[in-house]
Amino acid sequence: MPINEAVAKFALATPDKDFIIEADTDDRYSYDDIDQLGRKWASLLAELGVRKDDTVALMGAPSADWVCAWLGAAWMGARATGINTQYVGDMLHYVLDNCAASVMVIDECLLQALVSIDSEWPLTLQHVVVLGKAGNISLPGGCRVYDAQSLVSRARVHDTVSVPSMDDICCVTYTSGTTGRSKGVLMTWLHLRGYVMGGLPWDHVGSGVIMYNSFPMYHLAGLTSSYLAAANGGTVVFRKTWSTSEFWSDIDRYQVNTTFFVGGTSEFINKLPPSDSDRGHTLKSVLLTPLPADVKEFEERFNLKLWTFYGSTEVGAVTFSEESPRVPGTCGRARPGYDLKIVDEAFNEVPTGSVGELLVRAHDRRTMLQGYLNLPDAEKTKWVDGWFRTGDMLRRDEDGNYFFMDRSDDVLRRRGENISSREVEIEVNRHPAVLESAVIGIPAEVAEDEVLALVQLREGESLTEKELGDFLAERLPRFMRPSVIHIRDELPRTATGKVQKAQLRREYRKAHQKAG
């Protein structure tokens, strides 16, 4: 069922149970609290002119307020549209124009991002509701600004709400933009629910689930953590941003038993100094991608069980693994309800064991994207004879295990050989002084690519480029070894910890052009 209906169900069954806990402030909200506030948000959104199938832009950190605004939009049959909290200027202008929202809900601390828009003001935006204090801010185009608290306090509990169908568009989720401009994916409730059910076995969670989330609500990890808790009558613990130093104390304080690790977060945890408390905690299960290099060692160190999967915003979770997968690097096997095919550049299926682009076809078309918001031409290029092109390079072994190799944009070619940047990164990251790395291609003097490794070290560690090069010489074939290594203070990341390779490519290729 949709999240608003699930919250309403448990507001009747277990009204006083904690649904949302905000770790930054230790504020707690019961199912009844969130249900009542969600219905008030429905009322105030209706007063601001929101109707069925409208988009409501939401830009803020994980919070009860964010979820209540989402519930309010859902009760109105509107589409919650999460916006990257790091967007400013033209990038923010582009997304607001694309989603065509007339109402925006935004954290007080992000208001300056709206002021930073120096191009023509988004014509559709008429109302900005501030989570916090709006102050005396003035916006162009006659756009009105409100304090959310004052609106909610005088709003009535909406009594004419409608229950969305699982076929309805529940949200617009923008792609990360790490390899190109963000596109708004139209997701049904079935699509979102499928993503929630595509990782941890459904019988492994229940009313006792206490889910931890510090990933943004414009990302599927944030949305699904809330949905998973609500669907089971459990609890979700929010921290506004990921904090390695706060992670284990949050787990213990709130008795968390389940969480997600996305991007580099599992490596951040694994590279903490060993502690006697590594096994003395309540966390039992983790869904993560990618898997750590040694699953058994990770599980034994932290006394928990792992699952993994492969998915994307557009297609959902289309592979999943068994508990404690022991096949190194796997992202699981094909999930029931989806057909998977790995193809070459001519869209011919490749032999087992070969690398190619993954194509996906859902048995129920409603469980995949229903298009890109206001970008019909962008969607047309993604379909081939009823199959969706993921843009990801995978391989499959004889036992049906799938392995994510790289984004198609991140595959390098050197000396006639294709190179997976991810495979090089795995070996770089094995060095004990390395926190994480990003491998990209830069133009070679003659043709093809040179391999550039950009490396962030663990705090307090030291390592030279030569020392790392010598380390890799024993682990990589010559054609895969980085020809250039740069040690950097930090790598640019998305809010979920993914390194922004598109930004790095632009930076280094621009520098290469100037040098040339």
NORRA-V965858 format. One record per backbone hydrogen bond with DSSP energy under -1.0 kcal/mol. NH is the residue of the N-H (numbers start at 1). CO is the residue of the C=O. E is the energy in kcal/mol with one decimal. If there is no record, write none. Layout:
NH CO E
NH CO E
This chain:
6 2 -2.1
7 3 -2.5
8 4 -2.0
9 5 -2.2
10 6 -2.1
11 7 -1.9
12 8 -1.1
13 9 -1.8
14 10 -2.9
17 14 -1.4
19 29 -2.9
20 29 -2.0
21 236 -2.2
22 27 -2.8
23 238 -3.2
26 22 -2.6
29 20 -2.7
31 17 -1.7
32 15 -2.2
34 30 -2.4
35 31 -2.5
36 32 -2.5
37 33 -2.5
38 34 -2.7
39 35 -1.9
40 36 -1.7
41 37 -2.5
42 38 -1.8
43 39 -1.6
44 40 -2.5
45 41 -2.6
46 42 -2.1
47 43 -2.0
48 44 -1.3
49 46 -1.6
50 45 -2.5
53 77 -2.7
54 51 -2.1
56 79 -2.7
57 103 -2.1
58 81 -2.7
59 105 -3.0
67 63 -1.8
68 64 -2.7
69 65 -2.4
70 66 -2.1
71 67 -2.7
72 68 -2.6
73 69 -2.3
74 70 -2.5
75 71 -2.7
76 72 -1.1
77 74 -1.5
78 73 -3.0
79 54 -3.4
80 170 -1.6
81 56 -2.9
83 58 -2.5
87 84 -1.6
91 88 -1.1
92 88 -1.3
93 89 -2.4
94 90 -2.7
95 91 -1.8
96 92 -2.4
97 93 -2.4
98 94 -2.6
99 95 -2.8
100 96 -1.3
104 127 -2.5
105 57 -3.3
106 129 -2.5
107 59 -2.1
108 131 -2.0
110 107 -1.7
111 108 -1.5
113 110 -1.7
115 111 -1.6
116 112 -1.6
117 114 -1.4
126 102 -2.4
127 102 -2.3
128 144 -2.9
129 104 -3.4
130 146 -3.1
131 106 -3.0
132 130 -1.4
137 134 -1.3
143 140 -1.8
144 126 -2.7
146 128 -2.5
148 130 -3.0
151 147 -1.7
152 148 -3.1
153 149 -2.4
154 150 -1.1
158 39 -1.1
162 75 -1.9
168 165 -1.6
170 187 -2.5
171 187 -1.4
172 80 -2.4
173 185 -2.1
175 183 -2.3
185 173 -2.5
186 371 -2.6
187 171 -2.2
189 168 -1.4
190 166 -1.9
192 188 -2.3
193 189 -2.9
194 190 -2.4
195 191 -1.6
196 192 -2.0
197 193 -2.2
204 201 -2.1
209 206 -2.2
211 235 -3.2
212 258 -2.0
213 237 -3.0
219 216 -1.2
223 219 -1.8
224 220 -3.0
225 221 -1.6
226 222 -1.4
227 223 -2.2
228 224 -3.1
229 225 -1.8
230 226 -2.5
231 227 -2.9
232 228 -1.0
234 229 -3.2
235 209 -2.5
236 19 -2.9
237 211 -3.7
238 21 -3.1
239 213 -2.0
247 243 -1.0
250 246 -2.4
251 247 -2.2
252 248 -2.2
253 249 -2.5
254 250 -2.2
256 251 -1.8
257 210 -1.7
258 210 -1.6
259 285 -1.2
261 287 -2.1
263 289 -1.2
265 262 -1.7
268 264 -2.0
269 265 -1.9
270 266 -2.6
271 267 -1.9
272 269 -1.5
278 275 -1.7
281 279 -1.3
284 257 -1.8
285 257 -1.9
286 305 -2.3
287 259 -2.1
288 307 -2.4
289 261 -1.6
298 294 -2.1
299 295 -3.0
300 296 -2.6
301 297 -2.4
302 298 -2.1
303 299 -1.3
304 299 -1.2
305 284 -2.5
307 286 -1.9
312 316 -1.5
316 312 -2.4
318 310 -1.7
319 310 -1.5
320 333 -2.0
321 308 -1.7
324 306 -2.7
330 327 -1.9
331 402 -2.9
333 320 -2.5
335 318 -2.8
338 335 -1.4
339 361 -3.2
341 359 -2.1
343 357 -2.4
344 348 -2.3
347 344 -2.1
350 342 -2.3
353 396 -1.9
354 351 -2.3
356 394 -2.3
357 343 -2.3
358 392 -2.6
359 341 -3.4
360 388 -2.0
361 339 -2.2
363 337 -2.8
367 364 -2.4
368 365 -1.3
369 314 -2.3
370 186 -2.5
373 184 -3.2
375 372 -2.0
379 375 -1.2
380 376 -1.4
382 379 -2.0
383 380 -1.1
384 387 -2.8
387 384 -1.7
388 360 -3.1
389 382 -3.6
390 358 -2.1
393 406 -3.7
394 356 -2.6
395 403 -1.6
397 401 -2.3
400 397 -1.8
402 332 -2.9
403 395 -2.4
405 393 -3.1
406 393 -1.6
408 391 -3.0
410 407 -1.7
412 419 -2.6
414 417 -2.8
417 414 -2.0
419 412 -3.4
424 420 -1.5
425 421 -2.5
426 422 -2.2
427 423 -1.3
428 424 -2.3
429 425 -2.8
431 428 -1.5
434 431 -1.9
435 456 -2.5
436 456 -1.7
438 454 -2.4
440 452 -2.3
442 450 -2.2
444 448 -1.7
449 413 -2.6
450 442 -3.1
452 440 -2.8
453 484 -2.7
454 438 -3.1
455 486 -2.7
456 436 -2.8
458 433 -2.7
461 458 -2.3
468 464 -2.1
469 465 -2.5
470 466 -2.6
471 467 -1.9
472 468 -2.3
473 469 -1.6
475 472 -1.9
476 472 -2.0
480 477 -1.6
483 451 -1.7
484 451 -1.8
486 453 -2.7
488 455 -3.3
494 498 -2.8
497 494 -1.8
500 492 -2.7
501 499 -1.6
502 178 -1.1
504 500 -1.7
505 501 -3.1
506 502 -2.2
507 503 -2.3
508 504 -2.7
509 505 -2.6
510 506 -1.9
511 507 -1.7
512 508 -2.1
513 509 -2.2
514 510 -2.0
515 511 -2.1
516 512 -2.0
